[in-house]
Amino acid sequence: MDKLSQSEPHKVLLVDDEENITRSIARLLLEQELELEVLRAVSGAEGLEQLTAHPDVALILSDQRMPGMTGAQFLEQAKTLAPDAVRMVLTGYADMAATVDAINKGGASRYLLKPWDDEVLVRTIREGVEQYHLVQENRRLTALVEQQNRELSAWNDNLKSRVLDQTATIRRQNEELKERNRRVTHSFRETILAFSRLIELHSSRLQEHTRNVTELCVRIARDLKLPDHEIETVRTAALLHDVGVIGISQDILQKRMSAMNREELGIFLQHAVRGQATLDAVEELREAGVLIRHHHERYDGSGFPDALAGDEIPLGARIIAMADFVDRELTEQGGDDPLAALLARMEKELGRGLDPEIFPVVERHVRDLYLPTYSRRAEVAEKELRPKQLLEGMTVTRDLHTASGALVLERGTVLDAGHIMAVGRAYQVDPPAGGIFVSWAPSGGSGGSEGSAARFTASVPVAEQEVAPDRLAEGMKLTRNLYSGTGLLLLTEGTVLNSGTIDAVLRYYRIDPPSCGVWVVEERRK
């Protein structure tokens, strides 16, 4: 913690009813030789006593599940005793609802999963203390600038040289303030991105959906010449527009909206109101929360939850509704020319579900974002097969649902023996209406002993190769989505690597290693 080495050690409070956990974390921090004073408590009540005695605590790390007082309850009271302290919560995968509660009520800025990774834990605590230090420095420098401005007004005109010297100092300090504010803003945006990944953990079907909708929304907002702050609000709302689905049954989320019964659809649509309620406790997110509430309104007034119509619906919500419609339709519908069919369906929805004034700026961005993906898929012959005709290595080209609408296989799944058995069971229990749409291409090999996975492979670029993360180079392009070991979408197909994304990949392989290398194509330079 070099940036803090010249100041007094900052205090860190660890709260957990299991004393061995706080002792372990304290020992870990001491081993790193960080300039920290570590305080420990075995309950929320004892933690509040520590804060009363040490109101200058820089960071609080609290367990969520504790007897008597939960982590969320403790952090909510801790805000009064140590309002400037950075608050974080330790939680498990099963505590997502409690984690959201800790973020909303307790003002937690980060959450860490149990069991933790030592390196991630140390880095997160270091960054949190640095953030506290930056805020304190920001406050000190702001007070200093105000004091110096008062002094400037009292100086005599004949002290011109002194005024010039002080002006230079102030200019330099203002630049430092701008940089610190930039870093705080960046941290806020990264926190929003991390929060959006709670949605991805809850439903794997929303991983690419959230990112696609966000990218399309930002492009539309820029084309409509929205101010920068409104574009940022639209971006935040798009990232979190499905946050309300956390807690909704997977049986409902795995269905298409068209396949839900009335009761299921009512439960699903409530996620818009729940999303706003989730964000309302954070003042900076309230505008985004309004857009989330109304992104399932319909232009003709028949939508949910408030039956708003036309310009009564906030523009940002209409943009999200348009992008959400595009991505869901492309995911759920197949066909030889899915983009043309999508645009035709959109035109039918203009004035009914979608805003006709936004549509003219949408088509170009839809083609830019989705055409490369669908063009590559069109290169591979699509076949509709029966379950007994399936072979390992074939790629599913359309989502496969049972007759009642339950998802069996997602589009893009590469079949293995387990998938084929699951398809067979589905056709016995709740038979889909048609066959299974797959793509395959002969590998060109000698066959024989290679097996079915070698006989049929998905079509990929000629120069595609699997590269170890430490061999990545700037300019390489991802040819397949990169997922973490626990299934979280990290980077999407088509990403062109630069120094920042390469550093991110290396971090991913240390924190939650993917099960394979990185599939890339190295574009030839002319």
C-alpha positions as CSV (number, residue, x, y, z in Angstrom):
1,M,0.0,0.0,0.0
2,D,2.7,2.5,-1.2
3,K,0.2,5.4,-1.7
4,L,-0.7,5.3,2.0
5,S,2.8,4.6,3.5
6,Q,3.4,8.2,4.5
7,S,0.2,8.5,6.5
8,E,-0.9,6.9,9.8
9,P,-2.0,3.3,9.5
10,H,-5.7,3.0,8.5
11,K,-8.0,0.9,10.6
12,V,-9.9,-2.1,9.3
13,L,-12.7,-3.7,11.3
14,L,-13.5,-7.4,10.7
15,V,-16.8,-8.7,12.1
16,D,-17.7,-12.4,12.1
17,D,-19.3,-14.7,14.7
18,E,-16.6,-17.3,13.9
19,E,-13.5,-15.9,15.5
20,N,-11.2,-18.2,13.5
21,I,-12.3,-16.4,10.3
22,T,-11.4,-12.9,11.6
23,R,-8.2,-14.2,13.0
24,S,-7.3,-15.8,9.7
25,I,-8.1,-12.7,7.7
26,A,-6.1,-10.5,10.2
27,R,-3.1,-12.8,9.9
28,L,-3.4,-12.7,6.1
29,L,-3.3,-8.9,6.1
30,L,-0.3,-8.8,8.5
31,E,1.6,-11.2,6.2
32,Q,1.2,-8.7,3.4
33,E,2.9,-6.0,5.5
34,L,0.1,-3.5,4.8
35,E,0.0,-0.3,6.8
36,L,-3.2,-1.3,8.6
37,E,-4.5,-1.5,12.2
38,V,-6.8,-4.5,12.3
39,L,-9.8,-4.5,14.7
40,R,-11.9,-7.6,15.3
41,A,-15.4,-8.3,16.6
42,V,-17.4,-11.5,17.0
43,S,-20.9,-10.0,16.7
44,G,-22.7,-7.0,15.3
45,A,-23.1,-5.5,18.8
46,E,-19.4,-5.8,19.5
47,G,-18.7,-4.3,16.1
48,L,-20.8,-1.2,17.0
49,E,-18.9,-0.9,20.2
50,Q,-15.6,-0.9,18.2
51,L,-16.9,1.8,15.9
52,T,-18.0,3.9,18.8
53,A,-14.4,3.8,20.1
54,H,-12.9,4.1,16.6
55,P,-15.1,6.2,14.4
56,D,-12.2,6.7,12.0
57,V,-12.3,3.1,10.7
58,A,-11.5,3.1,7.0
59,L,-13.1,-0.2,6.0
60,I,-15.6,-2.6,7.5
61,L,-15.8,-6.3,6.4
62,S,-18.8,-8.0,7.9
63,D,-20.1,-11.6,7.6
64,Q,-23.8,-11.7,6.4
65,R,-25.0,-14.6,8.5
66,M,-24.6,-13.8,12.2
67,P,-26.8,-14.6,15.2
68,G,-28.7,-11.7,16.7
69,M,-27.8,-9.1,14.1
70,T,-27.3,-9.9,10.4
71,G,-24.5,-8.3,8.4
72,A,-27.1,-6.0,6.6
73,Q,-28.5,-4.8,9.9
74,F,-25.1,-4.2,11.4
75,L,-23.9,-2.3,8.3
76,E,-27.0,-0.1,8.3
77,Q,-26.3,1.0,11.9
78,A,-22.5,1.3,11.1
79,K,-23.3,4.0,8.5
80,T,-24.3,6.3,11.4
81,L,-21.2,5.7,13.5
82,A,-18.7,5.6,10.7
83,P,-20.3,7.2,7.6
84,D,-17.1,7.5,5.6
85,A,-16.0,3.9,6.1
86,V,-16.0,1.6,3.0
87,R,-18.5,-1.2,3.8
88,M,-18.2,-4.7,2.4
89,V,-20.0,-8.0,3.1
90,L,-18.9,-11.7,3.1
91,T,-21.6,-13.9,1.7
92,G,-22.2,-17.3,0.1
93,Y,-23.8,-18.2,-3.3
94,A,-27.1,-19.0,-1.5
95,D,-27.3,-15.5,0.1
96,M,-28.0,-13.4,-3.0
97,A,-31.2,-11.8,-1.6
98,A,-29.4,-11.0,1.6
99,T,-26.5,-9.6,-0.4
100,V,-28.8,-7.2,-2.2
101,D,-30.2,-6.2,1.2
102,A,-26.7,-5.5,2.5
103,I,-26.0,-3.3,-0.6
104,N,-29.3,-1.4,-0.3
105,K,-29.7,-0.9,3.4
106,G,-26.2,-1.2,4.6
107,G,-24.5,0.7,1.8
108,A,-22.1,-2.1,1.0
109,S,-19.9,-1.3,-2.0
110,R,-18.6,-4.8,-2.6
111,Y,-19.5,-8.4,-1.8
112,L,-17.0,-11.3,-1.4
113,L,-18.0,-14.9,-1.7
114,K,-17.1,-17.7,0.8
115,P,-14.8,-19.4,0.6
116,W,-12.6,-16.5,-0.5
117,D,-9.5,-16.3,-2.6
118,D,-6.7,-14.8,-0.5
119,E,-5.3,-12.8,-3.4
120,V,-8.7,-11.4,-4.3
121,L,-9.5,-10.6,-0.6
122,V,-6.2,-8.8,0.0
123,R,-6.6,-6.8,-3.2
124,T,-10.2,-5.9,-2.5
125,I,-9.4,-4.7,1.1
126,R,-6.4,-2.7,-0.3
127,E,-8.5,-1.0,-2.9
128,G,-11.3,-0.2,-0.4
129,V,-8.8,1.4,2.0
130,E,-7.3,3.4,-0.9
131,Q,-10.8,4.5,-1.9
132,Y,-11.3,5.7,1.7
133,H,-8.0,7.5,1.6
134,L,-8.9,9.2,-1.7
135,V,-12.2,10.5,-0.3
136,Q,-10.4,11.9,2.8
137,E,-7.7,13.4,0.6
138,N,-10.4,14.8,-1.7
139,R,-12.1,16.4,1.3
140,R,-8.9,17.8,2.7
141,L,-7.8,19.2,-0.7
142,T,-11.2,20.8,-1.3
143,A,-11.0,22.6,2.1
144,L,-7.5,23.7,1.3
145,V,-8.6,25.1,-2.1
146,E,-11.5,27.0,-0.5
147,Q,-9.1,28.4,2.1
148,Q,-6.6,29.5,-0.5
149,N,-9.4,31.1,-2.6
150,R,-10.3,33.2,0.4
151,E,-6.7,34.2,0.8
152,L,-6.5,35.1,-2.8
153,S,-9.3,37.6,-2.5
154,A,-7.4,39.4,0.3
155,W,-4.1,39.6,-1.4
156,N,-2.8,43.0,-2.6
157,D,-2.5,43.7,-6.3
158,N,1.3,44.3,-6.0
159,L,1.8,40.7,-4.9
160,K,1.4,39.6,-8.5
161,S,4.2,37.0,-8.5
162,R,2.8,35.4,-5.3
163,V,-0.6,35.2,-6.9
164,L,0.8,33.5,-10.0
165,D,2.6,31.0,-7.8
166,Q,-0.5,30.2,-5.8
167,T,-2.6,30.0,-9.0
168,A,-0.3,27.4,-10.4
169,T,-0.5,25.4,-7.1
170,I,-4.3,25.6,-7.2
171,R,-4.4,24.5,-10.8
172,R,-2.2,21.5,-10.0
173,Q,-4.4,20.6,-7.0
174,N,-7.6,20.9,-9.1
175,E,-6.1,18.5,-11.6
176,E,-5.4,16.1,-8.8
177,L,-9.0,16.5,-7.6
178,K,-10.3,15.8,-11.2
179,E,-8.2,12.7,-11.3
180,R,-9.4,11.5,-8.0
181,N,-13.0,12.2,-9.0
182,R,-12.4,10.3,-12.2
183,R,-11.2,7.3,-10.2
184,V,-14.2,7.5,-7.9
185,T,-16.6,7.7,-10.9
186,H,-14.8,4.7,-12.5
187,S,-15.1,2.7,-9.3
188,F,-18.9,3.5,-9.2
189,R,-19.3,2.3,-12.8
190,E,-17.4,-0.9,-12.0
191,T,-19.5,-1.5,-9.0
192,I,-22.6,-1.2,-11.2
193,L,-21.1,-3.7,-13.6
194,A,-20.3,-6.1,-10.7
195,F,-23.9,-5.7,-9.4
196,S,-25.2,-6.6,-12.9
197,R,-23.3,-9.9,-12.6
198,L,-25.6,-10.9,-9.8
199,I,-28.2,-11.2,-12.5
200,E,-25.9,-13.4,-14.6
201,L,-25.2,-15.7,-11.6
202,H,-29.0,-16.1,-11.2
203,S,-29.8,-16.9,-14.8
204,S,-27.2,-18.0,-17.4
205,R,-29.7,-17.1,-20.2
206,L,-29.3,-13.4,-19.2
207,Q,-25.6,-13.2,-19.6
208,E,-25.4,-12.2,-23.3
209,H,-28.8,-10.7,-23.2
210,T,-27.8,-8.0,-20.6
211,R,-24.7,-7.1,-22.6
212,N,-26.4,-7.0,-26.0
213,V,-29.2,-4.8,-24.7
214,T,-26.8,-2.4,-23.0
215,E,-24.7,-2.0,-26.1
216,L,-27.7,-1.5,-28.4
217,C,-29.3,1.0,-25.9
218,V,-26.1,3.1,-25.7
219,R,-25.9,3.3,-29.5
220,I,-29.5,4.3,-29.9
221,A,-29.2,7.0,-27.1
222,R,-26.1,8.5,-28.8
223,D,-27.9,8.6,-32.2
224,L,-30.8,10.4,-30.5
225,K,-28.3,13.0,-29.3
226,L,-29.1,12.5,-25.6
227,P,-26.8,14.4,-23.2
228,D,-23.9,12.4,-21.7
229,H,-25.5,12.1,-18.3
230,E,-28.7,10.7,-19.8
231,I,-26.8,8.3,-21.9
232,E,-25.0,7.1,-18.7
233,T,-28.4,6.7,-17.0
234,V,-29.7,4.6,-19.9
235,R,-26.5,2.5,-19.8
236,T,-26.9,1.8,-16.0
237,A,-30.6,1.0,-16.4
238,A,-29.9,-1.4,-19.3
239,L,-27.2,-3.2,-17.3
240,L,-29.6,-3.6,-14.4
241,H,-33.0,-3.8,-16.2
242,D,-33.4,-7.5,-15.2
243,V,-32.1,-7.2,-11.6
244,G,-35.6,-7.8,-10.4
245,V,-35.6,-11.4,-11.7
246,I,-33.4,-12.4,-8.7
247,G,-35.6,-14.6,-6.6
248,I,-38.0,-15.6,-9.4
249,S,-38.2,-19.4,-10.0
250,Q,-35.9,-20.8,-12.6
251,D,-38.9,-22.8,-13.9
252,I,-40.4,-19.5,-15.0
253,L,-37.1,-17.8,-16.2
254,Q,-36.3,-20.7,-18.5
255,K,-39.5,-20.2,-20.5
256,R,-40.1,-17.8,-23.3
257,M,-42.6,-15.1,-22.4
258,S,-45.0,-16.4,-25.1
259,A,-44.9,-19.9,-23.4
260,M,-45.8,-18.6,-19.9
261,N,-49.3,-18.9,-18.5
262,R,-51.1,-15.9,-17.1
263,E,-49.9,-16.5,-13.6
264,E,-46.3,-17.0,-14.6
265,L,-46.3,-13.9,-16.8
266,G,-47.7,-11.8,-14.0
267,I,-44.9,-13.0,-11.7
268,F,-42.2,-12.4,-14.4
269,L,-43.4,-8.9,-15.2
270,Q,-43.2,-7.9,-11.5
271,H,-39.4,-7.9,-12.0
272,A,-39.7,-4.4,-13.4
273,V,-41.2,-3.0,-10.2
274,R,-38.9,-5.1,-8.0
275,G,-35.9,-3.7,-10.0
276,Q,-36.8,-0.1,-9.2
277,A,-37.4,-1.0,-5.5
278,T,-34.0,-2.6,-5.4
279,L,-32.2,0.5,-6.6
280,D,-34.3,3.2,-4.9
281,A,-32.3,3.2,-1.7
282,V,-29.2,4.4,-3.7
283,E,-29.8,8.1,-4.7
284,E,-27.5,8.0,-7.6
285,L,-29.5,5.1,-9.1
286,R,-33.0,6.4,-8.7
287,E,-33.3,7.8,-12.3
288,A,-32.1,4.5,-13.7
289,G,-34.7,2.8,-11.4
290,V,-37.5,4.8,-13.0
291,L,-36.4,3.5,-16.5
292,I,-36.3,-0.1,-15.2
293,R,-39.8,0.2,-13.8
294,H,-41.2,1.2,-17.2
295,H,-39.2,-0.9,-19.6
296,H,-42.2,-3.3,-20.0
297,E,-44.7,-0.5,-20.8
298,R,-46.2,-0.6,-24.3
299,Y,-46.5,2.4,-26.5
300,D,-50.3,1.9,-26.9
301,G,-50.8,1.9,-23.1
302,S,-51.4,-1.8,-22.6
303,G,-48.1,-2.5,-20.8
304,F,-47.0,-3.1,-17.2
305,P,-47.0,-1.8,-14.5
306,D,-48.6,1.6,-14.9
307,A,-50.2,1.3,-18.4
308,L,-48.4,4.4,-19.6
309,A,-48.7,5.3,-23.3
310,G,-46.7,7.2,-25.9
311,D,-44.5,10.1,-24.5
312,E,-45.8,9.3,-21.0
313,I,-43.2,6.5,-21.0
314,P,-39.7,7.9,-20.3
315,L,-37.6,7.9,-23.4
316,G,-34.9,5.8,-21.8
317,A,-37.5,3.1,-21.0
318,R,-38.7,3.2,-24.6
319,I,-35.1,2.7,-25.7
320,I,-34.6,-0.3,-23.4
321,A,-37.9,-1.8,-24.5
322,M,-36.8,-1.6,-28.1
323,A,-33.4,-3.2,-27.4
324,D,-35.0,-5.9,-25.1
325,F,-37.5,-6.8,-27.8
326,V,-34.7,-7.1,-30.4
327,D,-32.5,-9.4,-28.4
328,R,-35.3,-11.6,-27.0
329,E,-36.8,-12.1,-30.5
330,L,-33.5,-13.0,-32.1
331,T,-32.9,-15.5,-29.2
332,E,-36.3,-17.1,-29.4
333,Q,-36.9,-17.1,-33.1
334,G,-35.0,-19.0,-35.9
335,G,-35.3,-18.9,-39.6
336,D,-33.0,-18.6,-42.6
337,D,-33.0,-14.8,-42.5
338,P,-33.6,-13.9,-38.8
339,L,-32.7,-10.2,-39.1
340,A,-35.2,-9.6,-41.9
341,A,-37.9,-11.5,-40.0
342,L,-37.0,-9.5,-36.8
343,L,-37.3,-6.1,-38.6
344,A,-40.7,-7.2,-40.1
345,R,-42.0,-8.1,-36.6
346,M,-40.7,-4.8,-35.3
347,E,-42.6,-2.9,-37.9
348,K,-45.8,-4.6,-36.9
349,E,-45.2,-3.6,-33.3
350,L,-44.6,0.1,-34.1
351,G,-47.2,2.2,-32.4
352,R,-48.4,-0.9,-30.4
353,G,-45.5,-2.1,-28.2
354,L,-42.7,0.0,-29.7
355,D,-42.0,3.7,-30.2
356,P,-42.2,4.4,-34.0
357,E,-40.0,7.5,-33.6
358,I,-37.0,5.5,-32.3
359,F,-37.2,2.7,-35.0
360,P,-35.4,4.7,-37.8
361,V,-32.1,4.8,-35.9
362,V,-32.3,1.1,-34.8
363,E,-31.9,-0.9,-38.0
364,R,-28.3,0.0,-38.7
365,H,-27.2,-0.8,-35.2
366,V,-29.1,-4.1,-35.2
367,R,-27.3,-5.2,-38.4
368,D,-23.9,-4.0,-37.0
369,L,-24.3,-5.9,-33.8
370,Y,-26.0,-9.1,-34.9
371,L,-25.3,-9.6,-38.6
372,P,-21.7,-10.9,-38.2
373,T,-22.9,-13.6,-35.7
374,Y,-25.8,-14.7,-37.9
375,S,-23.7,-14.6,-41.1
376,R,-21.2,-17.1,-39.5
377,R,-24.1,-19.3,-38.5
378,A,-25.5,-19.2,-42.0
379,E,-22.2,-20.6,-43.4
380,V,-23.0,-23.9,-41.6
381,A,-25.8,-26.1,-43.1
382,E,-28.8,-26.2,-40.7
383,K,-30.7,-29.5,-40.5
384,E,-33.9,-30.5,-38.6
385,L,-33.2,-33.9,-37.1
386,R,-35.0,-36.4,-34.9
387,P,-33.4,-37.4,-31.5
388,K,-32.0,-40.7,-32.9
389,Q,-30.2,-38.8,-35.7
390,L,-28.2,-36.6,-33.3
391,L,-24.4,-37.0,-33.1
392,E,-21.8,-35.7,-30.6
393,G,-20.2,-32.5,-31.9
394,M,-23.3,-31.1,-33.7
395,T,-24.2,-27.5,-32.7
396,V,-27.8,-26.6,-31.8
397,T,-28.9,-23.6,-33.9
398,R,-32.3,-22.8,-32.3
399,D,-33.4,-23.0,-28.6
400,L,-35.2,-26.4,-28.0
401,H,-38.3,-26.2,-25.8
402,T,-40.7,-28.9,-24.7
403,A,-44.4,-28.7,-25.6
404,S,-45.0,-26.8,-22.3
405,G,-42.3,-24.3,-23.0
406,A,-39.5,-25.5,-20.7
407,L,-36.0,-25.0,-22.2
408,V,-34.1,-28.2,-23.0
409,L,-31.1,-26.9,-24.9
410,E,-29.9,-23.4,-25.7
411,R,-29.0,-22.2,-29.2
412,G,-25.2,-22.7,-29.6
413,T,-24.9,-25.8,-27.4
414,V,-22.4,-28.3,-28.8
415,L,-23.9,-31.7,-28.3
416,D,-22.2,-34.4,-26.2
417,A,-23.6,-37.8,-24.9
418,G,-25.3,-36.2,-21.9
419,H,-27.1,-33.6,-24.1
420,I,-28.3,-36.3,-26.5
421,M,-29.7,-38.4,-23.6
422,A,-31.5,-35.3,-22.2
423,V,-33.1,-34.6,-25.6
424,G,-34.3,-38.3,-25.7
425,R,-35.9,-38.0,-22.2
426,A,-37.6,-34.7,-23.2
427,Y,-39.2,-36.3,-26.3
428,Q,-40.5,-39.2,-24.1
429,V,-41.9,-37.0,-21.3
430,D,-43.0,-33.7,-22.9
431,P,-42.3,-33.9,-26.7
432,P,-41.4,-30.7,-28.5
433,A,-43.5,-29.8,-31.5
434,G,-40.8,-30.5,-34.1
435,G,-37.3,-31.8,-34.5
436,I,-33.9,-30.4,-33.3
437,F,-32.3,-27.8,-35.5
438,V,-28.5,-28.4,-35.7
439,S,-25.6,-27.4,-37.8
440,W,-22.6,-29.5,-38.8
441,A,-19.9,-29.8,-41.3
442,P,-17.6,-32.7,-42.3
443,S,-14.2,-32.4,-40.7
444,G,-12.4,-33.6,-43.8
445,G,-10.4,-36.1,-41.7
446,S,-9.9,-39.8,-42.3
447,G,-12.8,-40.7,-39.9
448,G,-12.5,-44.3,-38.7
449,S,-11.2,-44.1,-35.1
450,E,-11.8,-40.4,-34.6
451,G,-15.3,-40.8,-33.3
452,S,-18.5,-38.7,-33.9
453,A,-17.1,-35.5,-32.3
454,A,-14.4,-35.5,-35.0
455,R,-16.7,-36.5,-37.8
456,F,-18.9,-33.5,-37.3
457,T,-17.6,-30.2,-36.0
458,A,-19.0,-26.7,-36.0
459,S,-17.7,-24.4,-38.7
460,V,-15.0,-22.1,-37.4
461,P,-12.6,-19.6,-39.0
462,V,-9.6,-21.2,-40.7
463,A,-7.1,-19.5,-38.5
464,E,-8.8,-20.2,-35.2
465,Q,-6.6,-21.5,-32.5
466,E,-6.7,-22.2,-28.7
467,V,-4.2,-20.0,-27.0
468,A,-3.0,-20.1,-23.3
469,P,-3.7,-16.8,-21.6
470,D,0.0,-15.9,-21.2
471,R,0.4,-16.2,-25.0
472,L,-2.3,-13.7,-25.9
473,A,-1.3,-10.6,-28.0
474,E,-2.9,-7.3,-28.8
475,G,-5.0,-7.4,-32.0
476,M,-6.2,-11.1,-31.6
477,K,-9.9,-11.5,-31.9
478,L,-12.0,-13.9,-29.8
479,T,-13.9,-16.5,-31.9
480,R,-15.9,-17.9,-29.0
481,N,-17.4,-16.5,-25.8
482,L,-15.0,-16.9,-22.8
483,Y,-16.7,-18.2,-19.6
484,S,-15.2,-18.5,-16.1
485,G,-14.9,-21.9,-14.4
486,T,-18.2,-21.3,-12.6
487,G,-20.0,-20.3,-15.9
488,L,-19.9,-16.5,-15.8
489,L,-19.6,-14.8,-19.2
490,L,-16.3,-12.9,-19.1
491,L,-15.6,-11.8,-22.7
492,T,-17.9,-12.1,-25.8
493,E,-17.1,-13.5,-29.2
494,G,-15.7,-10.8,-31.5
495,T,-13.8,-8.9,-28.8
496,V,-10.5,-7.5,-30.1
497,L,-7.8,-7.9,-27.5
498,N,-5.8,-4.9,-26.2
499,S,-3.6,-4.6,-23.2
500,G,-6.5,-4.0,-20.8
501,T,-8.5,-7.0,-21.9
502,I,-5.4,-9.2,-21.8
503,D,-4.7,-8.1,-18.2
504,A,-8.4,-8.9,-17.4
505,V,-8.1,-12.4,-18.9
506,L,-5.0,-13.1,-16.8
507,R,-6.9,-12.0,-13.7
508,Y,-9.8,-14.3,-14.6
509,Y,-7.5,-17.3,-14.9
510,R,-6.2,-16.6,-11.4
511,I,-9.6,-15.9,-9.7
512,D,-12.0,-18.3,-11.5
513,P,-10.1,-20.2,-14.1
514,P,-11.9,-21.2,-17.4
515,S,-11.8,-24.9,-18.2
516,C,-9.9,-24.3,-21.5
517,G,-7.7,-21.8,-23.3
518,V,-8.8,-18.7,-25.2
519,W,-10.1,-19.3,-28.7
520,V,-8.8,-16.5,-31.0
521,V,-8.0,-15.7,-34.6
522,E,-4.9,-13.7,-35.4
523,E,-5.9,-11.3,-38.2
524,R,-3.3,-11.1,-41.0
525,R,-1.7,-7.7,-41.3
526,K,-1.3,-6.3,-44.8
